[in-house]
Every structure is written in C-alpha cells, then in structure tokens.
Amino acid sequence: MDWLGFTIVVLCLLVSGFFAASETALIGASRASMLRLSKQGNRDADVVSRLLAMRERLIGALLLGNNIANISASALATSIFTSWFGDVGVLYATGVMTVLVVIFAEVLPKTIAINAPDRMALAVARPMRMTMYVLGPLLRIVEVIVRLLMRMFGLAGEHQAILSPTERLRGAVDLLHHEGKVEKQDRDMLGGLLDLRELQVSDVMIHRTEMMMINADLPPEELVREVLATEYTRIPLWREKSENIIGVLHAKDLLRAIRASDGDTSRIDVSTIALPPWFVPEMRPVSEQLKAFRRRKTHFALVVDEYGEVEGLVTLEDILEEIVGDISDEHDVVVAGVRAQPDGSVVVDGSVPIRDLNRALDWHLPDEEATTVAGLVIHEARSIPDRGQSFTFHGFRFRVLRRERNRITALRISPVPRESEVDEAKPRRAGTSF
C-alpha cells in the first residue's frame, strides 16, 4: 500500500513540475515568434497564441493544476509518514516534501523552461489546452471571484503599457544588440526606420547655406562649366537673387540639349529645359515626404518655411540615409566632419547633424531642440559662444574651436565621466583652500 502511495506522490510531483514548466514557458514565450510560426503553418504556435490571448484563464488553470498536485502530494506523504512515525511524522513529511517540491516541482522544471521558453511552449500547448477544457467550469467561477475582488479594491481596468508599441520594439532591438544577437548597423537601420514618423523634413534637409545653386543669367558656356564642375545631377537655378529659384536643372537634360545643339553651348537656353521647382513645407513628416517622392516619381524638393522662404532642399537619398546610413558614390566629396583624436576627444564641424554623430559614435545627444551640433551648443548656452569657451552638458564637454561671424564652425567634444560631472556641479565653499 505504501508503494502505491509513493507512486502517487511521484506522479503528483511530475504533474506539478509540468504545470510549473508550462507556466514559465507560456508566460515567457515570445508572442511575435508564435505569430511568425503560426503564419508559417505551425499549428502548435497557433495554439500557444490562443492560450496567450486568454491570459487570465491560462494563469488560473496553471495555478489550479499546480496547487492541486502539490497539495495532493503533501497530504498523501503526510499520511504515509504519520503511519510510520506517529505524530512526529508530520515534521518529517513537511521537510521531505519541501525539498522535493522546491527542487523537482519548481526550480528544476522552471529552469529548463526558461532556457528555451518558445520550444517548451510549443511542447506543452496541446496538453494545456486540454487542461483548460477539462477545468473550464471551475476556471470560470475563479475568474468571476477574482474580478469581483479586483473591483472591490479598485484594481479593475484595462492594461496600459508604459511605452508605445514603437518604443517597445525599439527597446527589444536595443536589448538584442546588447546581447550580441543584432549588429550595430542592423540596429541603426531599424531605429532609423522607426524614426521616420517622428522626424520632419527640416531634420534631414540640406540647409540653404550648403546648397549648390547656379545663376540662370550666366552665359551658357559658363553655366555649363559650372554644372560640369559640381558633383550633383540636380541643381537649382536662381535669377536676380538666390532666394528666387526658377527651376531645377538636371544634368542629363543638359547633356541632351548639348547634343541637340551639336555641341554649341551658346545656343542652349537652360530656362527651357529646367524642371519646375517643387516646394514642400519644412514641418512635413519625413514618412509623408517619402510617400510623396514615390508618388511624384521625383527625388528632389525644395524646403520652405511658413513664410514661403527657401530653407534648404531634401532628396530621396537624404531620407534613405536616415535608415541605412551615409550613401556614398564615386562622385561624392568626402567631408571629414567628424575626426577622432588620440586623446579620446572628437573634433566635429558645427554643421554635422546630431543624429549622424549619434549614429557614428553610438552616443545619445538630444536632437529635439536642435538639428546640428552647433545648434545644440547654442541652445544649451542660450547664446552664441566665443572661440575657446567650454560647456559641459549631457555627459560631454564641448569646446568651441572656431567661430565665423555668428556661426560655430568647429568644436571639440570629450566624454566626461559621471563622477567628474557631479564634482563640478557641487558649489565650492568660499575660503576653502586645497
């Protein structure tokens, strides 16, 4: 009879271990992985997705089955030990069952499940579905009682996530990169793709101070030389003043005109072959501008502010670079905007975008209030710093190396340890000597 009792105790421990492993596996399983496997035809993954959709009932079934198995095993073991040792057998049964339950019914199965939650979830999906079907009536009663108690304590309500789905996806990618499962380049590409809806055209445009433009009133021969001297294929044309842009000249159209005139550039009238300019507002989201580029089948647009003044230009390449990083071809001029120094500091041109600097050096400088590094320094300093001035903020020391009129053209940026920042922030007491 005792052997039968021991057999039942072992079976109860195995059942308890099954429920413990199922709880860890199903709660820790990736819903994204299950959805992907389900679309690939894996029926077990579809079962897991349905179980996770009924999370409250699933938890109830897991805990109910686990507790029934543990309580049954403990009660039966207590009966056996008291028949052997009398009243003191209760203590023996408590000690033995505590060790067995903790090791074989909790820690061991949960450790196995947590090492491979997705695989384990697929393995236990069908048995758990059957368990929930068998315990269905009892689980419904438990759900009603739990919901009533939650309402009594004011805990009822919908689950509200702290982060948006986009931020959770970004956090998952950052975690995978930290674990070495996603390369930095892939992480940056995914992050750039998620940022498109948050960015405006003004964040990715080329500012008018850096635009290459040509006076349409130049003699045709000189204008052709100007076009051939530049590395760009689309060039804005202006007349009377640089803000008055009358069209955009495509180098391919110019070559066709030269061929049509038998090489006589003096016969070319660029105003007749230039394309009409396309103006877009600077506050337009980058994601919408990308759709507009695809819809109009053009790669070039001029950016204007709320007053209609030209602020810069944006191209399809500028938007794609926000996703994949810098795109260079054989005609690009390599500009050393970021130069690492032997002492660990970095010399940066003031016009370097903050996003590009963060992407290149894996920094996290804020880009909400300013687009360029110089703009960030001016925003934090609340003034236009002079050459030689230094500032410390956001964990970095910024030193102005060059200033031309009202523009900061070069800075030295050095990471500052947190301890040093704290020490500098503490006010020195007057009269203290060191």
C-alpha positions in Angstrom: 0.0 0.0 0.0 2.9 2.3 0.8 4.4 1.7 -2.6 1.2 2.7 -4.2 1.2 5.9 -2.1 4.8 6.7 -3.1 3.9 6.2 -6.7 1.0 8.6 -6.5 3.3 11.2 -4.7 5.9 10.9 -7.5 3.1 11.3 -10.1 1.8 14.4 -8.4 5.3 15.9 -8.3 5.7 15.2 -12.0 2.3 16.8 -12.7 3.3 19.8 -10.5 6.6 20.1 -12.4 4.7 20.0 -15.7 2.5 22.9 -14.6 5.5 24.9 -13.3 7.4 24.4 -16.5 4.3 25.3 -18.6 3.8 28.5 -16.6 7.3 29.7 -17.2 7.3 28.7 -20.8 3.9 30.2 -21.8 4.4 33.4 -19.9 7.9 33.8 -21.2 7.1 32.8 -24.8 7.5 35.4 -27.5 4.1 36.3 -29.0 5.9 37.7 -32.0 7.7 34.4 -32.6 4.5 32.4 -32.1 2.7 34.7 -34.6 5.5 34.2 -37.1 5.5 30.4 -36.7 1.7 30.3 -37.0 1.9 32.1 -40.3 4.4 29.5 -41.5 1.8 26.8 -40.7 2.9 25.6 -37.2 -0.4 24.6 -35.5 1.2 24.4 -32.1 2.2 28.0 -32.4 -1.4 28.9 -33.2 -2.5 27.0 -30.0 0.1 29.0 -28.0 -1.2 32.3 -29.4 -4.8 31.4 -28.5 -3.7 30.4 -25.0 -1.9 33.7 -24.5 -5.0 35.6 -25.7 -6.8 34.0 -22.7 -4.1 35.0 -20.2 -6.4 35.2 -17.1 -7.9 31.8 -17.7 -4.5 30.3 -18.6 -2.9 31.6 -15.3 -5.9 30.2 -13.4 -5.5 26.8 -15.0 -1.7 26.7 -14.3 -2.1 27.7 -10.7 -5.1 25.5 -10.0 -3.4 22.4 -11.5 -0.1 23.1 -9.8 -1.7 23.6 -6.3 -3.9 20.5 -6.7 -0.9 18.4 -7.5 1.3 19.9 -4.6 -1.5 19.7 -2.0 -2.3 16.1 -3.0 1.3 15.0 -2.9 1.9 16.7 0.5 -1.3 15.3 2.0 -0.6 11.8 0.9 3.1 12.0 2.0 1.9 13.2 5.5 -0.4 10.3 5.7 2.4 7.8 5.0 4.9 9.4 7.4 2.4 9.6 10.2 1.6 5.9 9.8 5.3 5.2 10.2 6.4 7.6 12.8 3.3 8.8 14.5 2.6 12.5 15.1 6.2 13.4 14.6 5.9 12.2 11.0 4.2 15.5 10.1 7.5 17.2 10.6 9.3 14.6 8.6 6.8 14.8 5.8 7.0 18.7 5.8 10.8 18.6 5.5 11.0 15.9 2.8 8.1 17.4 0.7 9.5 20.9 0.9 12.8 19.7 -0.6 11.1 17.6 -3.2 8.6 20.2 -4.3 11.2 23.1 -4.4 13.8 21.1 -6.4 11.8 18.7 -8.6 8.5 20.6 -8.9 9.6 24.2 -9.1 13.2 25.1 -9.6 14.3 22.3 -12.0 11.3 22.5 -14.4 11.2 26.3 -14.4 15.0 26.4 -15.1 14.6 24.0 -18.0 11.6 26.1 -19.4 13.3 29.5 -19.0 16.3 28.4 -21.1 14.1 27.6 -24.1 10.6 29.2 -23.5 9.5 29.1 -27.1 10.3 25.4 -27.6 8.8 24.4 -24.3 5.7 26.5 -25.0 5.1 24.6 -28.3 5.6 21.3 -26.5 3.0 22.0 -23.7 0.5 23.9 -25.8 -1.9 21.0 -26.6 -1.8 19.4 -23.1 -2.6 22.8 -21.6 -5.4 23.4 -24.0 -6.9 20.1 -22.9 -6.4 21.0 -19.2 -8.2 24.3 -19.7 -11.1 22.5 -21.4 -11.4 20.0 -18.5 -11.2 22.7 -15.8 -13.3 25.1 -17.8 -16.3 25.4 -15.5 -14.2 25.7 -12.4 -12.0 28.3 -14.0 -15.0 30.4 -14.9 -16.0 30.5 -11.3 -12.5 31.5 -10.3 -12.4 34.3 -12.9 -15.7 35.8 -11.6 -14.5 35.7 -8.0 -11.2 37.3 -8.9 -12.8 40.1 -11.0 -15.2 40.9 -8.2 -12.4 41.2 -5.7 -10.4 43.4 -8.0 -13.4 45.7 -8.4 -13.8 45.9 -4.7 -10.2 47.0 -4.3 -10.4 49.4 -7.3 -7.9 47.4 -9.4 -10.1 46.7 -12.4 -9.3 48.3 -15.7 -7.5 47.9 -19.0 -3.8 47.2 -19.1 -1.9 50.4 -20.0 1.6 50.0 -21.3 4.2 52.5 -20.2 5.8 52.6 -23.6 4.2 52.9 -27.1 4.5 49.8 -29.4 7.2 51.7 -31.4 9.2 52.3 -28.2 8.8 48.6 -27.1 10.0 47.5 -30.5 13.0 49.8 -30.2 13.7 48.5 -26.8 13.6 44.9 -28.0 16.1 45.7 -30.8 18.4 47.5 -28.3 18.3 44.5 -26.0 19.1 42.1 -28.8 22.0 44.4 -29.8 23.3 44.4 -26.2 23.1 40.6 -26.1 25.2 40.5 -29.3 22.4 39.0 -31.5 21.9 42.1 -33.6 24.7 44.0 -35.2 25.0 47.8 -34.7 24.4 48.5 -38.4 21.1 46.5 -38.3 20.1 48.1 -35.1 20.7 51.6 -36.6 18.7 50.7 -39.7 15.7 49.5 -37.7 15.9 52.6 -35.4 16.1 54.9 -38.4 13.0 53.3 -39.9 11.1 53.7 -36.7 12.2 57.4 -36.5 10.7 58.4 -39.9 7.3 59.2 -38.4 8.9 61.4 -35.7 11.2 63.4 -38.0 10.3 66.4 -40.0 11.7 67.4 -43.4 13.7 70.2 -41.6 15.6 67.5 -39.6 17.0 65.8 -42.7 17.2 68.6 -45.3 20.4 70.3 -46.6 20.4 73.9 -45.3 20.4 76.7 -47.8 23.9 77.8 -46.7 25.2 74.5 -48.0 23.1 74.3 -51.2 24.8 74.3 -54.6 22.9 76.8 -56.8 23.7 78.4 -60.2 22.6 81.8 -61.6 20.4 81.2 -64.6 21.5 84.5 -66.1 25.1 83.3 -66.6 26.3 82.9 -70.2 25.5 79.4 -71.4 29.2 78.4 -71.8 29.9 79.5 -68.2 26.8 77.8 -66.9 27.7 74.5 -68.5 31.1 74.7 -66.9 29.5 75.3 -63.5 27.3 72.3 -63.9 30.1 70.0 -65.0 32.3 71.2 -62.1 29.8 70.1 -59.5 29.2 66.5 -58.3 25.4 66.9 -58.3 23.0 65.9 -61.0 20.1 68.2 -60.0 20.9 71.9 -59.5 18.5 74.7 -58.5 18.6 77.7 -60.8 18.0 81.2 -59.5 17.5 84.6 -61.1 18.0 88.1 -59.7 18.5 86.8 -56.1 19.4 83.4 -54.7 16.0 83.1 -52.9 14.2 83.4 -56.3 14.5 79.8 -57.6 13.0 79.5 -61.1 13.7 75.8 -61.7 15.9 72.7 -61.2 18.3 71.7 -63.9 19.0 68.0 -64.4 22.5 67.2 -65.8 21.0 64.6 -68.1 18.6 67.1 -69.6 21.6 69.5 -70.1 23.6 66.7 -71.9 20.6 66.1 -74.2 20.4 69.8 -75.0 24.2 69.9 -75.8 23.7 67.0 -78.2 20.7 68.6 -79.8 22.7 71.8 -80.4 25.6 69.8 -81.9 27.9 70.9 -79.1 27.3 74.6 -79.4 26.6 75.5 -75.8 25.9 79.2 -76.8 22.6 78.0 -78.3 21.3 76.5 -75.0 18.6 78.2 -73.0 18.6 76.5 -69.6 15.3 78.1 -68.6 13.5 76.0 -71.3 15.0 72.6 -70.1 14.9 73.2 -66.4 12.2 71.4 -64.5 9.7 73.5 -62.4 10.7 73.6 -58.7 8.7 71.6 -56.2 8.3 73.3 -52.8 7.5 71.4 -49.7 6.9 72.7 -46.1 9.7 72.1 -43.6 7.2 70.7 -40.9 6.1 67.8 -43.2 6.8 64.4 -41.6 9.6 62.5 -43.3 7.4 59.5 -43.8 4.9 61.5 -45.8 7.7 63.1 -47.8 8.9 59.6 -48.7 5.5 58.7 -50.0 5.3 62.0 -51.9 8.6 61.2 -53.6 7.4 57.8 -54.7 4.0 59.2 -55.8 5.5 62.0 -57.9 8.4 59.8 -59.2 10.9 62.5 -58.4 13.9 62.6 -56.0 14.3 66.3 -55.3 12.3 69.0 -53.5 13.0 72.5 -52.1 12.0 73.1 -48.5 10.3 76.4 -47.5 9.3 77.8 -44.1 5.9 79.1 -43.0 6.6 82.4 -44.8 7.5 80.7 -48.1 11.2 81.4 -47.8 13.6 78.7 -49.1 15.2 77.0 -46.1 17.0 74.2 -47.9 16.5 71.1 -50.1 15.7 67.5 -49.5 16.3 64.5 -51.7 15.2 60.9 -51.6 18.8 60.0 -50.7 18.7 62.1 -47.6 15.7 60.2 -46.4 17.2 56.8 -47.2 20.3 57.8 -45.4 18.3 58.2 -42.2 17.6 54.4 -42.5 20.7 52.9 -43.9 23.3 55.5 -43.0 25.6 57.5 -45.4 25.4 56.5 -49.0 28.5 57.5 -51.0 29.3 57.1 -54.6 32.3 57.7 -56.8 31.4 61.4 -57.3 30.8 62.2 -53.6 33.2 64.6 -51.9 34.4 63.1 -48.6 34.0 65.7 -45.9 35.8 64.9 -42.7 33.0 66.3 -40.5 34.0 64.0 -37.6 37.6 63.5 -36.7 38.7 61.3 -33.7 41.6 62.5 -31.7 44.3 60.4 -29.9 43.2 61.7 -26.5 39.7 60.2 -27.0 38.1 63.5 -27.9 36.4 64.2 -31.3 36.7 67.3 -33.4 33.4 68.0 -35.1 32.3 70.5 -37.7 29.5 72.7 -36.4 27.2 71.7 -39.3 27.3 68.0 -38.5 23.8 66.7 -37.7 23.3 65.4 -34.2 21.7 62.3 -35.5 24.7 61.5 -37.7 27.0 62.0 -34.8 25.0 59.7 -32.5 24.8 57.1 -35.2 28.5 57.2 -35.9 29.7 57.2 -32.3 26.8 55.4 -30.6 26.1 58.5 -28.5 22.7 59.7 -27.2 22.9 63.5 -27.6 19.3 65.0 -27.7 18.1 66.3 -31.1 14.7 67.6 -30.1 15.7 71.3 -29.8 18.5 71.4 -32.4 19.5 69.7 -35.6 23.2 70.3 -35.7 26.0 70.1 -33.1 26.5 73.9 -33.2 22.7 74.4 -32.7 22.8 72.1 -29.7 25.6 74.2 -28.1 23.8 77.5 -28.8 20.6 76.1 -27.4 22.3 74.9 -24.2 24.4 78.0 -23.8 21.5 80.4 -24.6 24.0 82.5 -26.5 26.5 82.3 -29.4 29.7 81.2 -27.6 33.1 82.8 -28.4 36.1 80.8 -29.5 37.7 79.0 -26.6 34.6 78.8 -24.4 33.7 75.4 -22.9 30.5 73.9 -21.8 29.6 70.6 -20.1 26.2 69.0 -20.6 24.6 65.7 -21.4 27.7 63.9 -20.2 30.1 65.7 -22.7 32.4 68.7 -22.7 32.0 71.0 -25.7 34.8 73.4 -26.5 34.4 76.0 -29.3 37.4 75.8 -31.7 36.3 78.1 -34.5 33.6 80.7 -35.0 32.9 82.7 -38.1 30.6 85.6 -37.5 27.5 84.1 -35.9 28.3 80.5 -36.8 30.2 77.9 -34.8 32.2 76.0 -37.4 34.3 73.6 -35.3 34.1 72.1 -31.8 36.0 69.6 -29.7 33.7 67.1 -27.8 35.1 65.0 -25.0 33.1 62.4 -22.9 33.0 63.4 -19.2 32.8 60.7 -16.5 29.6 61.0 -14.4 31.7 61.4 -11.2 33.5 64.4 -12.7 30.2 66.0 -13.6 28.9 65.6 -10.1 32.0 67.1 -8.6 31.9 70.1 -10.9 28.2 70.6 -10.2 28.9 70.9 -6.4 29.5 74.6 -5.4 32.9 75.3 -3.9 32.7 76.9 -0.4 34.3 80.3 -0.2 37.6 80.4 1.7 38.4 76.8 1.2 42.0 76.1 0.1 43.3 72.9 -1.5 
